[in-house]
Amino acid sequence: MGADLFPGDEKYKKRMEVENAYMDDTALRLSVFGQRCFYNAFAEFDDQDIEMSLNGANLIVRIFVVLDRRVGKRRLTLMKKKIQEKSDTFQEFFAIRAKAEGLS
């Protein structure tokens, strides 16, 4: 599942071969994940609170959080202060949500 895209990088090869592949910015940009990763991320998101999901390791879970309507304008405004520390992909989804909420 996409491991061939990273022939010289054992870290990515290992990530893509395990059942619950760890998603990061590179994996998302290269689309080296399948439906299973998406559904596993949603199950993880659905089973924990917003704060835990926002600070988790899985980028897809963090994207679910930023798109979740339970995260209000006040929380988004606080997140905006630290958005530069986040991955490019997360920033793109944050920008979509911030614009929808009139925060851009």
Secondary structure, DSSP 8 states (H G I E B T S, - for coil): --GGG-TT-HHHHHHHHSTT----HHHHHTT---HHHHHHHHHHHHTS-HHHHHTSS-HHHHHHHHH-TTS-HHHHHHHHTTGGGS-HHHHHHHHHHHHHTT--
